[in-house]
Structure formats: C-alpha cells, structure tokens
Amino acid sequence: MVMEEGGQRDRGRATQATTGAEGRQIFVELGAQNFDAICLSTYRTACKLRFIQKRCNLHLIDIYNVIEAVRDAGLNAVELNAGISVTRLENLVSSLFNQLSKRLPTTHTINPRESTVLLVEFLLAAVDSEPDSRLTVLSVKVMLAMLCGGKLVDKLRYVFSQVSDSGSVLVQSKFDGFLREALKLPTAVHEGPSFGYTPTLARSCFPQQKRVMLNMFLQIVPDPPPCLVWLPLMHRLANVEHVYHPVTCSYCRGNGMTGFRYRCLRCRGYQLCQSCFWRGNASGSHSNKHQMKEHSSWKSPATKLGRALGRTLGCVSSREPPHPIYSEEPERTLNLANIVPARPIRNTSEAMLLSSSVPESSKSLAAAQRMNEEHALIAAYVNRLQSSPCMDSPSRQDEEHKLIARYTSRLAETDGSRVIPNRSINFDVNKQKRELIAQLESKNREILAEIKRLRAEHDAACQASPEKGSTNPTLLAELRLLRQRKDELEQRMSSLQESRRELMVQLEGLMKLLKAQAAGSTHTSPSRPSPSTVRSVGAVSPQAHMYPPQDSLSGVGGDVQEAFAQGPRRNLRNDLLVAADSITNTVSSLVKELHSDDVREEEERLLNGKDRAG
C-alpha cells in the first residue's frame, strides 16, 4: 500500500511538472488582481478565494454535484485519512467538469480540460503549502466542498456528516482534521499568518460545549469562529456581486455602487463603496476608526418607512433563524434483508389496507421471527436424526415428511401471495416507464430530424438563391427590358439637353439684340437711365451671386446663365417659363422707352413750330 501510494505520488509530481505552466498561470492572474492592496485580511482572503473559485468555474458546480462525483469515484468507501493518488484526483475533477459542460446551455460554454488542470494544480499547491502534508480523501472532500458553489448550510451539513459519529455527535479529532484541511486554502493564497492552522483551534471553536450536534455546528453561518470568518464572507461576496446601490461614494465620488455599501454611524450621510472601504480610504472629518455598517442591499426611504411602521404596529413577524432547525436524532436506515409478509394477501385492496394499518417494522419483525423458528426446528430435527442410531423408522420418516411439507407450504404461501404480485406490479410499472421513455425518445428523435431537415432546407435555399436568380429566364428578360428602358431614357435626356442648349443660345442672341437697342435709346436720353437695365440688374444680380452657373448652360452667354441660374435642380419647363418672363419684361420696357422717345420728339417739334410762328 505504501509503495503503491509512493509510485502514484511520483506520477502525480510528473503530471504537476508537465502542467506547471497552467498551475502558475492562476497565481499570476491572482497577483494581477492587486488584492494585496486590501487592508482587511478577512476581505482579502475572501476576494482571493472567490477569484480562484470563479477562475476554475467551481461557482457553477453545486455541493450535490460534488457529493455525487465523490460517490461515483468510490471515495465514500475509503477511510478519510487514506491517501489518494493525483491520477485519481484528476479523474474526479475531470468528471465534475465534464458533467458540468453537459448541463450548461449552449450559450455558456467552458473548457473542461483547462478547468481541470487549474483546479488540480491549485489543490496540490494547497496541500503542499504545509510541510509534511499529503493528499488524503478528507482533504479532497473538504477543499471541494469549501470551493464549490451552493448554500453554505448545505456545505456544512455535508462536512458535519464526515466529522461526526453514528450518533450525530461531533468528533473533535475529525473536526481538527477538517480545520487542518480547510485552512490550507487561505495558506495557499498567502494568508497563512492570518488564518493558518494551530492545534488549539478545534477546542476554541466550541469551548463550552461537550456534545456538539448538527444545529450547534451550523452556528458557523451567523457567528463563525475567528479561523473560519472568511468562509461566510466569501458566500456573501458571491451574493452581492450584482447588487446596485444608487448612492454616490463620499471618497471616490463614483456615481452608484456595486457590491457592499458601508455607512458611517458617526458621520451623517457618509457612505463608502467596497473598494474604498477595503483599502482604508477616508476623507473630510471621517476616520477609519469610526464604526461602519455594512449593507448588502438597497432599500428606498419608502420601504424603510413601511417596515418601521410595520414593526411599530406589530404587523411584521419576527426574523427567521439563519438556518433551518434539523432533528438531532440521526436517520436510521431500514434493514430490508429479512422482510417477509405475515400472511398471504389475496388482493390489492387488502394489501393497501394492511400497509396503511400495520406498521412495516412490526410486519417484518413477525415474519422474521417465524422464519427463524422454522429454521431452528429444521436444524433440531436434523441434529436428532444424525444422533439417532435408527434412520429407517417409518414414524421418523413421516415426521420428516410432515416437516418438509409444512416448510414448503409456508414458502409457497409466501412466494405466491406477496412476492410474486409485488414483482408483477413492479414489472408492470417499470414496463410502463420504459414505454413512456421510449415514446419520449422517439418524439425527441422526430423533433431533431425535423430540425435537421429545416436547417438543410434553409441552407439549400440560401445557397441556391443566387444561382436561381442567374438562371431564371423571367428575371433575365425583365433585366434586359430595364436596361433597354434605361438606355432609351438616357438618349431622350441627352436630346432634351441638346434642345435646351440650342434654345439657350437663341435666347442669348435675342437678349444681346434687346440690350443693344436699349443702349441706343440711352444715348439719346442720357439723363434718365433705362428702367430695363435697372430691372434686369436688380432681378438677375442677386440670383447670379446666390447660385453658380449650371453645367448644362456651358457655352451660353453670361446673361442667359444669370437668368437661369436659380437652383441646381430646375427642369426645362421652368427654365423656359423664366426665360419667357424675362423676355416679356425686357420687351415691355423697350416699348415704353420707345414710346417715351416719340412723345418727347413730338413735343420738341411742336415747340419749335411755335417759336417759328412767333
């Protein structure tokens, strides 16, 4: 046994050497979190172990999953102080994470191999943190129970089942071994000076009690001993990781807090976030010596007022105990080896009546007593036959036959009345369950096949849609018609642009002619400026400054460009209307000028005639 454990330990050391990089990696990541800046050792230890728990994905594993894995590994039948090989530990941890990966949804995946390597290396480092220590069944059970997820009460119940006797009384030697293994976890994260193991710890946890039962042991939850104060705190850290407090920190001025909130009982309105409080930050008149109250939830003023009124009026019940109260008597397992029915049972209704009226223990005891009497009678008869010199007496043969007949009739009644119907009933129930399971499995296969078919159709449709579009004659014909229509529209647009350009050139020539005539009229009457010039300048100049000439009017005179430069998005019809309006105004002004010149000439002729007559 010793040689085998030594060889397995050497193989474990070899495994540790091959995977040392991953093992060191978790401590490198732990150092990068800067948890050593936390002043309080309890919070520092809890934060470090919480990081190890989450990094190894142990927070996703419940205590009941650990119990099941330990039972499947066969460690329940092994003594607590027995050694365990590293290979067996790796198989146990690997089964834990493989089962976890099967339970997790598809949106949340883990790497079972990486988690196994990290956790095994951390456990080995915790075991090696103390000199002359070895890997035992108790150390594996305790460390996995402390680091896994789940409720603290369930963990302590499992630990108590390992360190108590058959009467549910705590054994001090086993509890001392539990403390030795549990406190290796703080020592592994370099918190040994604060929470290291000493031989007097077991006596100091329950100093006044001689018999420690389960409910007394569970007082660790509300009032832990100094050596285990980090354990409830680690669970409280897990519970408040996503709790939000809409309060501003009085030191870092952070808008809102996540996690714990600390309120000073002396400084009014002074509150700190967990990061500032753990690192000893203080500002103003506040001091680190002031008493602080820890809050793990946010309660609005209305909620506080309602609860205060409820307590005042007596409407609120008293607080519940921190953990449920369990029975002090241990649960005894039933011995089902000698259960024999008392008499034949004729039908099912009678069986139900007997099962409800007669206790099971009394029936089993009576049947076992009768069987023992019959066995003793047969043994006495056999001894008498062996000691008797005459073996062929007819009377003795008759007695033997009667005894055998009585025994066989009893066995026939027992087998025919109780056992066979129960077996048939159990067989029918199991058959129905198997049929139901088979139906559910067939439906599951049909659903999976349908899902697979729909996915295949969807993928085929997605892949074939471009090919179908390229080979569909209807779509090709429509595409050709659209291209042809586009070419026709482009040709028509170009012809319209050309017509427009020609029209603009003609308008430019007409406007030059009109301006020339207006200039000749101004030479005849220099005292009065031409209103057409003023009007054209006043009407055209602002627009010419507002908008640049259009590209379609390139090559046309500046006057036409100024007349038509009224926006980048004008069509031909509007341009023609604007041009016609401008021409009309110019012609009307020219006619007025000519008419005014004729009137002046007529007046001058009349004046000259009068002078001559005089």
MIDO-650816 format. One line per field, with one value per residue (C-alpha): x, y, z; residue number from 0. Coordinates in steps of 0.25 Angstrom, whole numbers. Layout:
N
px = (X:...)
py = (Y:...)
pz = (Z:...)
resi = (NUM:...)
END
This chain:
614
px = (0:11:19:7:4:18:18:5:10:22:14:6:18:21:8:10:23:17:5:12:10:-5:-3:6:-3:-15:-5:0:-14:-17:-6:-10:-23:-16:-24:-12:-16:-28:-25:-34:-29:-43:-48:-34:-35:-50:-47:-35:-43:-55:-45:-40:-54:-59:-46:-47:-62:-65:-76:-84:-84:-93:-89:-99:-91:-78:-85:-90:-76:-69:-79:-77:-62:-63:-57:-69:-64:-50:-45:-44:-29:-25:-16:-21:-13:-12:-17:-30:-32:-31:-41:-50:-49:-50:-63:-68:-65:-70:-83:-84:-81:-93:-102:-99:-107:-101:-99:-90:-78:-66:-53:-53:-38:-33:-42:-38:-23:-24:-32:-23:-11:-17:-21:-7:-2:-11:-7:8:6:9:21:19:5:-1:-13:-24:-38:-42:-34:-41:-55:-53:-46:-56:-67:-62:-59:-71:-84:-97:-102:-93:-103:-103:-87:-87:-97:-88:-76:-83:-87:-72:-67:-78:-80:-92:-100:-98:-89:-76:-63:-52:-41:-49:-53:-38:-35:-45:-39:-26:-30:-40:-29:-20:-28:-24:-10:-9:-13:-2:-12:-6:-1:-16:-23:-13:-15:-11:-14:-23:-33:-43:-45:-46:-58:-67:-61:-73:-80:-77:-86:-87:-99:-103:-111:-100:-90:-98:-96:-83:-92:-97:-86:-73:-61:-49:-42:-54:-59:-55:-64:-77:-72:-68:-82:-87:-78:-84:-98:-95:-87:-98:-105:-106:-107:-111:-103:-90:-77:-73:-58:-56:-69:-74:-88:-94:-88:-88:-86:-85:-88:-83:-89:-82:-90:-84:-83:-96:-98:-84:-84:-73:-72:-66:-53:-51:-54:-46:-34:-35:-39:-45:-48:-52:-55:-57:-47:-44:-47:-61:-71:-77:-89:-89:-101:-103:-116:-122:-135:-143:-147:-162:-158:-151:-163:-172:-164:-162:-177:-180:-170:-177:-191:-186:-190:-177:-173:-160:-148:-146:-134:-121:-123:-134:-134:-131:-135:-124:-126:-119:-127:-127:-127:-137:-131:-139:-132:-142:-155:-165:-180:-188:-199:-204:-210:-222:-224:-218:-229:-225:-210:-213:-221:-211:-200:-208:-212:-200:-186:-176:-166:-175:-179:-164:-161:-172:-169:-154:-157:-166:-155:-145:-154:-155:-140:-137:-148:-142:-128:-132:-139:-126:-117:-127:-127:-111:-110:-121:-115:-128:-130:-141:-153:-166:-170:-158:-159:-174:-169:-158:-169:-178:-168:-163:-178:-180:-168:-171:-185:-180:-171:-181:-191:-180:-176:-189:-196:-187:-174:-179:-191:-181:-171:-182:-187:-173:-170:-183:-179:-165:-171:-180:-168:-159:-171:-172:-157:-157:-169:-162:-149:-156:-162:-149:-143:-154:-152:-137:-139:-149:-140:-129:-138:-142:-128:-123:-135:-131:-117:-120:-130:-119:-108:-117:-124:-112:-112:-127:-127:-116:-123:-137:-142:-153:-143:-133:-144:-148:-134:-132:-145:-140:-126:-133:-143:-131:-123:-136:-137:-123:-124:-136:-130:-118:-127:-134:-121:-117:-130:-129:-115:-119:-131:-122:-113:-124:-129:-115:-115:-129:-125:-112:-121:-130:-119:-113:-126:-127:-113:-116:-128:-120:-110:-122:-126:-115:-122:-131:-126:-132:-142:-140:-125:-128:-139:-130:-119:-127:-134:-122:-111:-115:-118:-105:-98:-106:-105:-93:-96:-101:-93:-104:-102:-87:-84:-96:-95:-94:-107:-115:-107:-110:-125:-126:-116:-127:-125:-117:-130:-138:-145:-146:-160:-157:-145:-153:-164:-154:-147:-161:-164:-150:-152:-166:-161:-150:-159:-169:-158:-153:-166:-168:-155:-158:-172:-166:-155:-166:-174:-162:-159:-173:-173:-160:-165:-178:-169:-160:-172:-178:-165:-164:-178:-175)
py = (0:10:6:8:22:26:22:29:41:41:40:52:60:57:62:74:77:76:85:94:106:105:104:116:124:124:130:140:144:145:154:163:166:174:168:171:185:182:185:176:161:155:162:160:145:144:152:143:130:136:139:125:119:127:125:110:110:104:114:107:93:91:83:72:70:69:58:50:51:46:35:31:31:21:30:28:14:19:24:39:38:29:35:37:38:50:42:38:53:57:47:52:67:63:56:68:78:68:67:82:84:75:83:97:103:105:120:117:108:105:97:85:82:95:96:82:86:99:93:81:89:99:87:81:95:96:82:86:99:92:83:68:68:58:57:50:47:57:68:66:65:78:86:83:86:99:104:99:107:105:109:110:102:90:90:90:79:70:74:70:56:54:58:53:39:29:37:50:56:64:56:66:59:58:73:76:69:77:90:86:83:95:105:101:109:122:118:114:129:134:137:127:137:142:129:118:105:103:91:99:103:92:94:109:108:101:104:102:90:76:70:78:74:78:91:95:93:101:113:115:122:134:134:128:125:134:124:122:136:137:125:132:145:138:134:148:153:144:148:163:163:169:177:192:204:217:225:233:229:240:238:234:241:229:230:217:205:191:180:184:198:204:215:222:222:235:244:247:243:238:225:218:207:194:197:210:204:191:200:209:222:233:248:260:258:243:234:219:217:221:209:206:198:188:188:177:182:196:200:212:222:218:203:207:215:204:194:203:205:190:188:198:193:179:175:169:155:152:149:135:127:128:113:103:94:80:68:64:49:42:36:21:13:1:-13:-19:-32:-40:-34:-46:-44:-48:-56:-58:-45:-48:-35:-22:-15:-23:-20:-6:-7:-15:-5:6:-1:-9:-3:-8:-11:-20:-28:-30:-34:-44:-50:-51:-58:-69:-72:-73:-82:-91:-91:-95:-106:-112:-111:-118:-129:-131:-132:-142:-151:-150:-154:-165:-179:-184:-176:-184:-183:-180:-171:-162:-162:-158:-147:-142:-142:-134:-124:-123:-121:-111:-103:-104:-99:-87:-84:-86:-77:-66:-66:-68:-57:-46:-46:-50:-40:-29:-33:-33:-20:-14:-21:-14:-1:-2:-6:6:15:8:10:25:27:20:29:41:37:34:48:54:47:52:66:66:60:71:82:76:76:90:94:87:93:107:105:100:112:122:115:113:127:134:122:122:137:136:124:129:133:143:150:151:157:167:171:173:181:190:192:196:205:212:214:220:230:233:236:245:252:255:260:269:275:278:285:293:297:302:309:316:320:327:334:339:345:351:357:363:370:375:381:387:395:399:404:413:419:423:430:439:442:441:448:436:422:411:404:391:392:394:384:374:377:377:364:356:360:354:341:341:343:332:321:317:315:301:291:289:304:303:311:320:335:340:347:335:327:338:338:323:321:319:306:293:285:292:285:290:295:304:310:313:320:328:332:336:344:351:354:359:369:373:376:383:392:395:398:408:415:416:422:432:436:438:447:455:457:461:471:477:478:486:495:498:501:511:518:520:525:535)
pz = (0:4:-9:-18:-12:-13:-28:-30:-23:-32:-45:-39:-37:-52:-56:-48:-55:-69:-66:-57:-66:-65:-50:-49:-58:-48:-37:-48:-51:-36:-34:-45:-38:-27:-16:-7:-6:2:17:24:24:24:12:5:7:3:-10:-14:-11:-19:-31:-30:-30:-42:-50:-48:-51:-38:-35:-46:-38:-26:-14:-18:-31:-23:-14:-26:-32:-20:-18:-33:-31:-19:-9:1:4:7:20:22:25:14:3:-11:-24:-33:-44:-37:-33:-47:-51:-40:-44:-59:-57:-49:-61:-72:-65:-64:-78:-82:-72:-77:-88:-102:-99:-88:-90:-82:-85:-76:-79:-75:-62:-58:-59:-52:-40:-39:-38:-28:-19:-20:-17:-5:0:-1:6:19:22:24:18:8:-1:6:4:15:8:-5:1:9:-1:-12:-2:2:-12:-20:-21:-14:0:12:21:11:11:26:27:17:26:38:33:30:44:53:59:57:68:60:71:66:68:72:65:52:53:56:43:36:41:37:22:21:26:15:5:12:13:-2:-5:5:16:26:36:38:36:38:46:60:69:79:68:69:84:83:73:82:96:105:99:101:91:78:70:56:59:68:57:48:56:48:38:47:57:51:59:56:48:38:38:23:19:21:15:2:1:4:-7:-17:-13:-15:-27:-36:-25:-29:-19:-25:-16:-18:-11:-2:-5:-20:-24:-32:-37:-32:-24:-27:-17:-2:3:16:24:35:48:53:41:35:21:19:11:4:-7:-4:-12:-4:10:8:4:16:8:16:14:22:36:35:41:39:54:52:53:39:36:24:15:5:-2:-5:2:-2:8:6:8:21:26:23:31:42:43:42:53:62:59:61:47:43:49:56:48:43:48:40:36:38:50:48:56:66:64:53:42:43:30:29:28:17:17:25:21:20:19:32:24:9:3:-6:-14:-16:-7:5:2:3:15:22:18:24:37:41:42:33:44:52:40:37:51:52:39:42:56:49:39:50:58:45:43:57:57:44:50:63:55:46:59:65:52:52:67:66:62:55:42:35:45:38:49:47:32:34:43:33:22:30:34:20:15:25:21:6:9:16:5:-5:2:4:-11:-17:-8:-6:-14:-28:-28:-24:-35:-45:-41:-41:-54:-60:-54:-60:-73:-74:-70:-81:-91:-87:-88:-102:-107:-102:-108:-122:-121:-118:-130:-139:-134:-136:-150:-153:-148:-157:-169:-167:-166:-178:-186:-181:-184:-198:-201:-196:-205:-217:-217:-225:-235:-237:-240:-250:-258:-257:-271:-266:-257:-269:-278:-268:-266:-281:-282:-271:-277:-291:-284:-277:-290:-296:-285:-285:-300:-298:-287:-296:-307:-297:-292:-306:-310:-297:-301:-314:-308:-299:-310:-317:-305:-303:-317:-314:-301:-307:-318:-308:-300:-312:-315:-300:-301:-313:-306:-294:-303:-308:-294:-284:-273:-270:-268:-275:-265:-273:-269:-254:-254:-261:-252:-239:-243:-248:-240:-227:-233:-240:-227:-220:-229:-239:-254:-257:-265:-275:-279:-282:-295:-294:-291:-277:-277:-280:-269:-259:-264:-262:-250:-240:-234:-237:-239:-249:-261:-275:-274:-262:-269:-282:-273:-266:-279:-285:-273:-275:-289:-287:-277:-285:-298:-290:-284:-298:-303:-292:-295:-310:-307:-297:-308:-319:-309:-306:-321:-323:-312:-317:-331:-326:-318:-330:-339:-329:-328:-343:-343:-333)
resi = (0:1:2:3:4:5:6:7:8:9:10:11:12:13:14:15:16:17:18:19:20:21:22:23:24:25:26:27:28:29:30:31:32:33:34:35:36:37:38:39:40:41:42:43:44:45:46:47:48:49:50:51:52:53:54:55:56:57:58:59:60:61:62:63:64:65:66:67:68:69:70:71:72:73:74:75:76:77:78:79:80:81:82:83:84:85:86:87:88:89:90:91:92:93:94:95:96:97:98:99:100:101:102:103:104:105:106:107:108:109:110:111:112:113:114:115:116:117:118:119:120:121:122:123:124:125:126:127:128:129:130:131:132:133:134:135:136:137:138:139:140:141:142:143:144:145:146:147:148:149:150:151:152:153:154:155:156:157:158:159:160:161:162:163:164:165:166:167:168:169:170:171:172:173:174:175:176:177:178:179:180:181:182:183:184:185:186:187:188:189:190:191:192:193:194:195:196:197:198:199:200:201:202:203:204:205:206:207:208:209:210:211:212:213:214:215:216:217:218:219:220:221:222:223:224:225:226:227:228:229:230:231:232:233:234:235:236:237:238:239:240:241:242:243:244:245:246:247:248:249:250:251:252:253:254:255:256:257:258:259:260:261:262:263:264:265:266:267:268:269:270:271:272:273:274:275:276:277:278:279:280:281:282:283:284:285:286:287:288:289:290:291:292:293:294:295:296:297:298:299:300:301:302:303:304:305:306:307:308:309:310:311:312:313:314:315:316:317:318:319:320:321:322:323:324:325:326:327:328:329:330:331:332:333:334:335:336:337:338:339:340:341:342:343:344:345:346:347:348:349:350:351:352:353:354:355:356:357:358:359:360:361:362:363:364:365:366:367:368:369:370:371:372:373:374:375:376:377:378:379:380:381:382:383:384:385:386:387:388:389:390:391:392:393:394:395:396:397:398:399:400:401:402:403:404:405:406:407:408:409:410:411:412:413:414:415:416:417:418:419:420:421:422:423:424:425:426:427:428:429:430:431:432:433:434:435:436:437:438:439:440:441:442:443:444:445:446:447:448:449:450:451:452:453:454:455:456:457:458:459:460:461:462:463:464:465:466:467:468:469:470:471:472:473:474:475:476:477:478:479:480:481:482:483:484:485:486:487:488:489:490:491:492:493:494:495:496:497:498:499:500:501:502:503:504:505:506:507:508:509:510:511:512:513:514:515:516:517:518:519:520:521:522:523:524:525:526:527:528:529:530:531:532:533:534:535:536:537:538:539:540:541:542:543:544:545:546:547:548:549:550:551:552:553:554:555:556:557:558:559:560:561:562:563:564:565:566:567:568:569:570:571:572:573:574:575:576:577:578:579:580:581:582:583:584:585:586:587:588:589:590:591:592:593:594:595:596:597:598:599:600:601:602:603:604:605:606:607:608:609:610:611:612:613)
END
